[in-house]
Amino acid sequence: MLRSRLRRQPPGLARRGLLAGLARRGLASVRKSINAESTGPRTMYDKIWDDHIVEGTSDGTALLYIDRHLVHEVTSPQAFEGLALAGRPVRRPDCTLVTVDHNVPTFSRKSFNSIESFIKDEQSRAQVMAVEQNVQAFNLPYFGMADKRQGIVHIIGPEQGFTVPGSTCVCGDSHTATHGAFGALAFGIGTSEVEHVLATSTLQQQKMKNFLIRVDGALPVGVTAKDVILHVCGLIGTAGGTGYTIEFAGEAIRSLSMEGRMSICNMAIEAGARAGLIAPDDVTFDYLRGRPMVPAPESDEWRAAVAHWRSLASDADAAYDRTVVIDAASIAPTVTWGTSPEDTAPISGRVPTLDQIDDPTLRSKAERALSYMGPLLERQQRSRAISPPDPP
């Protein structure tokens, strides 16, 4: 019955009564699954996807409900202009959070008086001033340069509790996958899509395939989350995750702090994935507890939220389209040597040599990277004997 109402009404309208109270508290994702598209065991990605379908088709394309929209000054001016020209409001101001970050100077703001005097670059100043005007025109929550909550867009969401497990989260920025560390389906969108989400709280998407990367065992001393994801990029390549949403799991992943998990999911796109996900657990809940935009700790709403969030983990027998298992003990502190995140090597290793790379495409790529890095490095690598790791 509910699905038929969703089809007849404007996108998301039937959800208002179900979600109104929770959405105001930062919990638009806490709901019964009203879109049971999949049957049998499901991955976390399947569960979140199914729960947000407004309208689906047999080819895997769906109109998804978007719970959270983060907005910044670079990809929003044209979107707001489009809304203004069409006379459309922002559909869910309470589920939208705007900040400035890309064009904000990094030096001290102790003497900050105005954008006009503080930002010297003309284009940067124009973009920041435009977003200030737009948030006033559309009455949107905004962390401006004089607000102590202002910061990098993918940091303020978690800091404020705006990012919550099980939600769909978008932003006009490629590193939106960072929020997947909280068990949110988060991905970057373009300017025209920014306008569409502002106007409708929906987005048409093609469902990705499921990719599990499991890191078993304990990480060696001195190995960080950044080493893990660089190791992954070197292993599967920057196109290895193309067409997939990657779920990161295993003991090593569970041992990471939320900041470490954010580093992992942030770089899922560097491996070609649409998004990265990590199942929420007690580490996640402890991080979110007491944040401004989540319910008060120990309240009935908080307990209901945590119970729902725990249910998001992939089912034990869920099937994945691709699985890679990594022994955590095999990961060393890792660095990049070339021009791509897949150009990696352990800190104890060497930059690969051209004469040991048999694949012509990989050899040509390495040659360009070495040339870019400098003639001395290129000459050195022509005489060394080491080959890149074999793909899984």
C-alpha positions in Angstrom: 0.0 0.0 0.0 2.7 2.4 1.0 4.7 1.7 -2.2 1.6 2.5 -4.4 1.2 5.8 -2.5 4.8 6.6 -3.1 4.3 6.1 -6.9 1.3 8.5 -6.9 2.6 11.3 -4.8 5.6 13.6 -5.3 8.9 11.8 -4.3 9.2 11.3 -0.6 5.8 12.8 0.3 4.4 9.6 1.8 7.4 9.3 4.0 6.8 12.6 5.8 4.5 11.3 8.4 6.7 8.2 9.0 9.9 10.2 9.3 9.0 13.8 10.3 10.0 13.6 14.0 13.1 11.5 13.4 14.3 13.6 10.4 14.3 16.8 12.5 16.6 15.0 14.9 19.1 13.8 12.3 17.6 10.3 11.9 15.8 10.2 8.5 17.3 6.8 8.0 15.5 5.2 11.0 12.5 3.6 9.4 11.0 0.3 8.5 12.2 -1.1 5.3 9.3 -0.2 3.0 11.1 -1.2 -0.2 12.0 -4.9 0.1 13.4 -5.2 -3.4 15.8 -8.0 -2.5 15.0 -11.4 -1.1 17.2 -13.7 0.9 20.5 -12.6 2.6 21.5 -9.1 1.8 24.6 -7.0 2.0 24.7 -3.7 3.8 24.6 -1.9 0.5 21.6 -3.9 -0.6 19.7 -3.0 2.6 20.4 0.7 2.4 19.6 0.7 -1.3 16.3 -1.2 -0.9 15.2 1.1 2.0 15.6 4.2 -0.2 13.9 3.2 -3.4 11.1 5.6 -4.4 10.6 4.0 -7.8 12.6 1.2 -9.3 13.0 -0.5 -12.7 13.9 -4.0 -13.8 17.4 -2.8 -15.1 18.6 -1.8 -11.6 18.0 1.9 -12.1 16.1 3.6 -9.3 14.9 6.9 -8.0 16.5 7.0 -4.5 15.3 9.1 -1.6 18.3 11.2 -0.3 18.4 11.7 3.4 21.4 14.0 3.8 22.7 16.8 1.4 26.0 18.5 2.2 26.5 21.7 0.1 29.6 23.9 -0.4 30.4 27.0 -2.4 32.0 25.5 -5.5 29.4 23.2 -6.9 26.3 25.0 -5.7 26.0 28.5 -7.4 24.5 27.2 -10.6 22.2 24.8 -8.7 20.8 27.6 -6.6 20.5 29.8 -9.7 18.5 27.0 -11.4 16.1 26.8 -8.4 15.6 30.6 -8.4 14.9 30.8 -12.1 12.3 28.0 -11.8 10.8 29.4 -8.7 11.5 26.2 -6.7 12.2 26.1 -3.0 14.7 23.7 -1.3 12.4 20.7 -0.4 14.1 19.7 2.8 16.1 22.5 4.4 16.3 20.5 7.6 18.1 17.7 5.8 20.5 20.1 4.1 23.8 21.5 5.6 25.8 24.2 3.9 29.4 25.3 4.6 32.3 26.9 2.9 35.6 25.1 2.7 37.2 24.9 -0.8 38.0 28.6 -1.0 38.6 29.5 2.6 42.2 30.7 3.3 44.1 28.5 5.7 45.7 31.3 7.8 44.3 32.5 11.1 40.9 34.1 11.3 41.4 36.0 14.5 41.3 39.2 12.6 38.3 38.2 10.4 35.9 41.0 9.8 34.3 40.3 6.4 34.6 38.0 3.4 35.4 41.0 1.2 38.5 42.0 3.1 39.6 38.5 4.2 39.6 36.5 0.9 42.0 38.2 -1.6 41.4 35.9 -4.6 38.6 37.4 -6.7 37.0 34.1 -7.8 37.2 32.5 -4.4 35.7 35.6 -2.8 32.8 35.6 -5.3 31.9 31.9 -4.7 31.9 32.4 -0.9 29.8 35.5 -1.1 27.4 33.7 -3.5 26.8 30.9 -1.1 26.2 33.4 1.7 23.5 35.1 -0.4 21.9 31.7 -1.4 21.6 30.3 2.1 19.8 33.5 3.1 17.5 33.4 0.1 16.6 29.7 0.7 16.8 29.8 4.5 19.3 26.9 4.9 21.4 25.8 7.9 24.9 27.3 7.3 28.3 27.2 8.9 30.0 30.3 7.6 33.5 31.7 8.0 32.6 33.4 11.3 31.0 30.2 12.7 33.3 28.0 14.8 31.5 24.9 13.4 32.7 25.7 9.9 35.2 23.2 8.5 35.9 20.7 5.7 32.5 19.6 4.5 33.2 15.9 5.1 34.3 16.6 8.6 31.5 18.7 9.8 28.9 16.1 8.9 30.4 13.5 11.3 31.2 16.2 13.9 27.7 17.4 14.1 26.0 14.0 13.9 24.5 15.0 10.5 26.0 11.8 9.1 24.2 8.8 10.4 24.3 5.0 9.6 21.8 3.7 7.1 21.3 7.1 5.4 21.9 8.2 1.9 24.3 11.1 1.8 25.4 13.2 -1.2 27.5 16.2 -1.8 28.9 17.9 -4.9 32.4 16.7 -4.1 34.2 13.5 -5.2 35.3 12.5 -1.6 31.7 12.2 -0.3 32.5 8.5 0.1 34.2 9.5 3.4 30.8 9.3 5.2 30.6 5.6 4.3 32.7 5.0 7.4 29.5 5.5 9.4 27.6 2.9 7.4 26.0 5.6 5.2 25.6 5.2 1.4 27.5 8.3 0.4 28.7 9.4 -3.0 29.7 12.6 -4.9 27.3 14.2 -7.4 27.6 16.9 -10.1 26.1 20.4 -10.1 22.9 19.5 -12.0 22.4 16.7 -9.5 22.9 19.1 -6.6 20.0 21.1 -8.0 17.9 18.0 -8.4 18.4 16.9 -4.8 17.8 20.4 -3.4 14.5 20.5 -5.3 13.2 16.9 -4.8 15.3 15.1 -2.2 15.7 12.3 -4.8 18.3 11.2 -7.3 18.2 8.6 -10.1 20.9 6.1 -9.8 22.1 2.8 -11.3 22.7 0.2 -8.6 26.4 -0.9 -8.3 27.7 -4.4 -7.8 28.8 -5.6 -4.4 32.6 -5.8 -3.6 33.8 -7.1 -0.3 37.4 -6.3 0.8 38.1 -8.2 4.1 41.3 -7.4 6.0 41.8 -10.3 8.4 44.0 -10.3 11.5 45.7 -7.5 13.4 47.6 -4.7 11.7 51.4 -4.6 12.5 52.6 -1.9 14.8 53.0 1.4 12.9 50.6 0.5 10.1 47.7 3.0 9.8 44.4 3.2 7.9 46.1 5.1 5.2 48.6 2.3 4.7 45.7 -0.2 4.4 43.9 1.8 1.7 47.1 2.5 -0.3 47.8 -1.2 -0.1 44.3 -1.9 -1.5 44.8 0.6 -4.3 48.1 -1.0 -5.2 46.5 -4.4 -5.2 43.4 -3.9 -7.2 44.4 -0.7 -9.1 42.5 2.5 -9.6 39.9 0.8 -11.8 39.5 -2.3 -9.6 36.4 -0.9 -7.9 34.8 0.5 -11.1 31.1 -0.4 -11.1 31.1 -1.5 -7.4 30.3 -0.2 -4.0 33.1 -1.6 -1.7 32.3 -2.9 1.8 35.4 -3.0 4.0 35.3 -5.6 6.7 37.4 -7.8 8.9 39.2 -7.6 12.2 41.7 -5.0 11.0 38.9 -2.7 9.8 37.0 -3.1 13.0 40.1 -2.2 15.1 40.2 1.3 13.5 39.0 4.5 15.0 36.3 6.5 13.2 38.9 8.8 11.8 40.8 5.8 10.4 37.6 4.4 8.9 36.9 7.7 7.3 40.4 7.6 5.7 39.6 4.2 4.3 36.2 5.1 2.8 37.5 8.5 1.6 39.9 6.7 -0.7 37.4 4.1 -2.0 37.0 6.3 -5.0 40.7 6.2 -5.6 40.2 2.5 -6.3 37.4 3.3 -8.8 34.5 2.5 -6.5 31.3 4.6 -6.4 31.2 4.4 -2.6 32.8 2.7 0.3 31.0 1.3 3.4 31.9 0.0 6.8 29.3 -1.6 9.1 28.4 0.6 12.1 29.3 -0.9 15.5 30.0 0.2 19.1 32.9 2.4 17.8 30.5 4.2 15.6 27.8 4.6 18.2 30.3 5.9 20.8 31.5 8.5 18.3 28.0 9.7 17.5 26.7 9.7 21.1 26.0 13.2 22.3 26.6 14.9 18.9 24.4 17.9 18.3 22.2 16.4 15.6 21.4 13.0 17.1 19.0 12.2 19.9 20.0 12.6 23.5 22.0 9.7 24.9 19.9 7.0 26.5 16.6 8.5 25.1 14.1 6.2 23.5 15.0 7.7 20.1 18.6 7.0 20.6 18.0 3.4 21.6 15.7 2.9 18.6 18.3 4.4 16.3 21.1 2.2 17.6 18.9 -0.9 17.3 18.2 0.0 13.7 21.9 0.8 13.0 23.0 -2.6 14.3 20.6 -4.3 11.8 22.4 -2.8 8.8 25.4 -5.2 8.9 25.5 -7.6 6.0 23.8 -10.9 6.5 26.1 -13.9 7.2 25.3 -15.6 3.9 25.1 -12.5 1.7 26.6 -12.9 -1.7 29.1 -10.5 -3.2 30.0 -10.1 -6.9 33.7 -9.9 -6.0 35.7 -10.6 -2.8 39.3 -9.9 -1.9 40.8 -11.1 1.3 44.0 -9.5 2.7 46.1 -10.7 5.5 46.7 -7.7 7.7 50.1 -8.9 8.7 51.2 -8.5 5.0 50.6 -4.7 5.1 53.5 -2.5 5.7 53.8 1.3 6.0 53.1 2.2 2.4 54.0 5.1 0.1 53.2 6.2 -3.4 56.0 6.7 -5.9 54.3 7.8 -9.1 51.3 9.9 -10.3 48.5 7.5 -9.3 47.2 6.0 -6.0 47.9 2.6 -7.4 51.6 3.4 -7.8 52.4 2.1 -4.3 55.2 0.3 -2.5 56.0 -0.7 1.0 58.4 1.7 2.7 60.9 -1.1 2.8 60.6 -1.7 -1.0 61.7 -0.1 -4.2 60.1 1.7 -7.0 59.4 -0.8 -9.8 61.7 -0.9 -12.8 60.5 -0.8 -16.4 62.4 -3.9 -17.5 60.5 -6.0 -15.1 57.0 -4.9 -16.2 55.9 -7.3 -19.0 52.5 -5.7 -19.6 52.9 -3.0 -22.3 50.1 -0.9 -21.0 51.4 -1.0 -17.4 55.0 -0.4 -18.7 54.0 2.7 -20.6 52.0 4.0 -17.7 55.0 3.5 -15.3 57.3 5.1 -17.8 55.1 8.2 -18.0 54.9 8.3 -14.2 58.7 8.0 -13.8 59.3 10.6 -16.4 57.0 13.0 -14.6 58.7 12.3 -11.2 62.1 13.4 -12.7 65.0 12.3 -14.9 67.1 11.1 -12.1 64.5 8.7 -10.7 63.7 7.5 -14.2 67.4 6.6 -14.9 67.7 4.9 -11.5 64.6 2.7 -12.1 65.7 1.5 -15.5 68.6 -0.3 -13.8 66.8 -1.8 -10.8 65.1 -5.2 -10.7 61.8 -5.3 -9.0 58.3 -5.9 -10.3 54.9 -4.6 -9.1 52.7 -6.9 -7.0 50.5 -9.4 -8.8 46.8 -8.5 -8.8 44.5 -10.7 -6.7 
